Amino acid sequence: YRTVLIIAVIAAAAAVVVIQMKNRVFGEYQVTSSVPRESISNATIRAFGENILIYGSDGANCINRKGEVLWNQTFEIENPILAVSQNVMAIGNYNGRTIYLMDTGKIIGEIDTKMPLRNFAVSANGVVAAVLDDTADITWIYLFDSSGNTLVYFKTTMKDSGYPVSITISDNGCLVGVSYLYMDNGMMRSSVAFYNFGPVGQNEIDNFVSSYDYMDTVVPLVKFLDNEKAVAVADNRLVFFEGDQKPVSIADILLDSQMTGVYDGDGYVALVYNDVTGQALYKVDIYNDNGKLEDTVMADMQFSDILFCKDKVILYNEQECVVHTIGGMDNFSGNFNSQALLLIPTDKSYEFVMVTPESIDTIALK
């Protein structure tokens, strides 16, 4: 009995600490470390795992928080397509025939598609699912391994399936999701189809395992959130799917307002709307991966990105930042002392890597 009581007391104390941490309010931040970095003009910067990816039309490089270059890849790309899954990324040129594959530590190699690229996605283990153009009526879906070998491919036509608007692949490379758009008796129609390239899908034609149709709508985005959860975003609905073999629809949410943005991370999906109530500039609805609305954040600021880290959502631009506990309160709302080009959460609560034009800073809220 005494042991049970002690365990209960410890559990209660731990719960109190967790609640206190979630309800902490910070008024400022301090820079705990800083290293200089070389600024590159006309380059795009984004997080890549715990590292920093910088890319432009003539190449890409990856640096760590110490500013050390981990790899450098040169290329000529006018219209880049970038796909990232955890610590693996792929980049190619729209209408090009080469996909460059890297992870956070090294260059993996190149994939020769032999046909013009339209779109692609990459898995966390380096499998690339690509939409390749053939003729006016025919496109192909190809799967390549990280060495550039063709794993499987199949044909899609406007008549039978429609045009592949968006493609996604699960973290383990087993499942592929495709959003198709086609005309059905003069009516616009979309379908979200799933393909299984594991043992379960081997007995199905073209590995096709499930599909869902939506009339009079466009589905410009379908994305796997992990190995068994996926989301499709249409102009009038948000659909969540679940299943590591044959995905099924588990939530279909009708939307009555025009979205201005979609963000995801750590099992959450955020839909951004212009706020019409006058309370703020934007309304941000945050859903979990089961399709449940977990929180609505009223954002009275222009933001360049929305990040998720565990139970936190972070909205920021070059001058301002809001850190909010999902289902809870704002933990921090304030201004940066430097121009924040990029913010990356770290393993520590309320600590971030902030990339400025001149430096890479580690900052901690206090």
N, C-alpha and C positions, 0 to 999 in steps of 0.2 A: 504493500500500500504506500509506503514511504517513497519507494522508487517511482511509482506512478505519479505521485504528487510532485516530486522533483522534476520529472520529465514535463509535466503539465506547466509548472512554473517557468521552466526554461523556454518552452514553446510560446507561452504567453509573452515572456520578455522579448523573445525574438520577433514576435508579431508586432509588438509595440515599436521596436527599433525600425522594422520595415516601414510601418506607417509613418513614423517620424521622418525617415529618409524621403519617402514619397511626398511628404508635406513640407519639406524644407524649402525655404524661399531664400534665394541668393540675390544680393544687391550689386555685386560686381564680380570681376574675374581677375586673376593674376597670371602673368606669363611665367611658367616654371622653367622653360628652356626655349632657346631660339637658335636657329642656324641660318646663315645667309643662303639664298638661292639665286640662280641666274634667271632673269625674266626673259621669256621668249615671246616676241610679238606675233600676233595673229594665230595664237595657239589656243586650243581648248583644254581645260584642265578639269579633271574629275577624280573621284576616289576609285581606287582599284584594290580591293581588299583593304589591308591596312596601309597600303602604299598610295602613291600619287601618279596618275597617268596624265601625260601631256602629249597632245597630238595635233597635227595640222596637215596640210596638203602634201608636205614633203617628208613626213615621217612621224614616229612616235617614240617616246622614251618613258621609262618607269623609274621613279626615284623613291627612296624610303624617307622616313621622317627626319633622318639625319642629313638629307640632301644628297646621299650617295646614289649614283646612277646604277641601276640593276641591269638594265638592258637598253639598247637603242636600235630601232628598226627604221631603215630608210625606205621610202616608196614615193610614188607620185599618185595621189588620190584627189580628184576634184570634188566628188560627191560621196563622202565617206559614210559607210554603214558600219555601226559599232554594235557589237553584242557582247555582254558580260554576264558570266555566271560564277559567283563566288570569286575564286582566284584564277579564273581563266577568261581570256578575252579573245575576240576575233574582230578583225577590221578588214573591210574591202571597199571597192569602188562600185557604186551603182552602175550597172552595165559593164563592169569589168569582169575579169576571168580569174582573178587571184584573191584568195582569202589568206590573210596573215594571222597566225595563231600564236599566242603567247600566254604564259602564266605570270604570276607576280614576281617570279624570280628569274625567268629566262625566256628566250625566244624558242618556241616549239618547232615551228616550221611554216611551210606554205602549202596551200591546197590549190591545185589547178582545176577549175570547174569545167573548162572546155566549152562552156556556154555562158552567155551573158547573165550576170547576177541581177536579181530583182530584190531579194531579201534573204536573210538568214538568221539563225539563232544558234547559240552554242551551249553545251551542257557543262557541268562542273568537271566532268572527266574528259573534256576535249572533243566530244562528238559534235559535228556541225550539221545542222539541217538547213538546206539551202533551196530557195526557189529560183529555178533557172529558166530563162526564156528560150523558146524554140521558134514557133511561128505565131501568127496573129491569134490562133485559136488554141495553141498547145503550150503548156508550161510543164516543167518537171520538178518533182521533189526528190532531192538527193540527200543521202546521209553519208558523210565522210568521217573516217576516224582521224585521230590527231596526226597520223602520218600521211594523210592525204589519200588513203585508199578508199574506194567506193564500197560502202557497206550494203546499201540497197537503194533502189530508186523506183519511182512509178510516175506515170503520166497523168496529168489533169487537163481537162478540156472545158471550155466555156459552156458547151452544150450539156455535159454530164455533171460536172461538179461546180463550175463557176471559176472565177479568178481568185487565186490565193492572195488575200489582202495582208494577212498577218500570220506569222509562224512562230512557234515556241517549242521548246524541248525541255523535258524534265531534267533535274540535276544529274540523274544517273544515266541519261541518254536513252532510256527505254521507251518513253512515251513522247509522241509528237502531236501537237495541236495545231490545227490550221483553220483560220477564218476565211470562208469563201464568200464571194459576192456574185450573184447572177440574176438575170431577168427571168421571171416565171409568168408567162402570159401577160407581158407588159408591166408586171409588178416587180419591184425590187425585192430581192430576198437574200438573206444571209444564212449561212450554216456554219456551225463550229464542229469540226470533225476531229476525232482522236485516232491515232494509229499506235499500235503496240509492236515494238521491234524486239521483244523478248519472246520466250517460249509460248506464251498465251496467244500472241498475234501471228505465230507462224502458220496456223491453220486457217487464217482469214485472208480473203482476197485483198491484196495490197496492204495487208496488216491492219485493215480498217476494223475498229472495234466499237465505236459509238459516234453518234452525231445528233445535233440539235438544230432545228430550223427556226428562223425568226423572220416574219414577214415585214415588209416595208421599213426596213432598218439596215444600217451599216454597222458592222462590227470591226472597227479599225484596229482593235488591240485584243489579242489573246495571249496570256502569259502564265506559265507555270510558276507557282510560288515555292514549290519544293518538288519532291518525287511523286506526290499524290494529290496535291491541291493546285487548282488552276482558276484563273479568273478571265472573263471576257467582258469587255467594256464596249457597249453600243451607244448610239446617240440618245437612246431612250430607255436603256436598262443596264443593270449590272448583274452578271450571272456568275455564280461560283460552282465549281465542279470538284468532285472528290473521287478517288479510286486509283490505285497503283497498277491496275490491269486494264479495266474498262471504265473510264471516268463517267460518272453520272452527275446530272445537275442536282445540286443540293439547296440552292437558293437562287431565286429569280426576282430581282428587285426592280420594279418599274420606276423610272425617274421622270419627273415633270418639269425639270429645269435644265437649261443648257450648261454643260460643264465647261470650264476653262482649263482644266488640267487634271491629270491622274498621276499618282505617285504610289509606290509600294516598297515594302521592306519589312523584314522580321515578322512575316505573317500578317501584316496589315495592308490595307488598301485605302488610300485617301482620294476622295473626289472633291475638287475645288469648284466653287460657284461664286459668281458675283453676288454679294449680299444685297438684298432688296429691302431689308428692314431699316437700314440706316444705322445699324449698330456698329458696323465695321465695313472694311472694303471687301472682304471675302468670307465665305462660310466654307469650312473644311469638314466634311463628313468622313469619319474614320471607321472602317469596317474590319472585323477580324476575318480570318480565312474560312469561317463557316457562314459568312454573309451577315453576321449580326452587327448592327450599328453600335459601336462602343462609345463614341464620343462625337461631339460637334464642337469645333474650335472656331471662334470668331476672330479673324486675323485682320487687324487694322494696320496692315503694312504690306507693301509690295515685297514679294520674296523671290529669291532666285532658285531656291530648292527647298524640299521637304525631306527630312531624314527620319528614320525610325531606328531606335536602339532600345531593345528590350521593351519596357513599358513606357518609353518616352517617345514623343514626337518633337522634332526640332524644325522650326521655320526660321530662315535667315536670308539676309541679303548682304551686300558689302558693308553696310553700316550697322544693321540691327539684328537681333536674335531673340527668339522666344523658345524656351524649353518648357514643355508641358507634359505632365503625367497623364497618360490616357485614362479617361474616366475620373480624373482628379483635377488638379489645379496647375497654374503656371508656377514653375519653380524659379524661372529667371526670365526677365524681360529687360533688355538693356541695349546699349550701344557698344560697338567695337571701337577701340582706339586706333586700329589700323584697318586698312581696306581688306576685307575678308573675301578672297576669291573662292575659297573652298573650306568646308568644315567637315572633319571626319571624327566620329565618336571613337574613343579608345575603350579598352577593357575596363577601365576605372569609371565609376559613376561620376558624372558631372565633369569629366575631363575630355578635351577635344584637341585634335591637331588642326590648327588654322593656318592656311596657306595665304600669304600676302604677296604682293608683287616683288618684295625684296627678301622675304624670309619664310621659314617654316617654324611656326611657334607651337609649343604645347601650352595650352591654357587650362586652368582649373577654376571653376566657379567657387566663390567664397562669400 
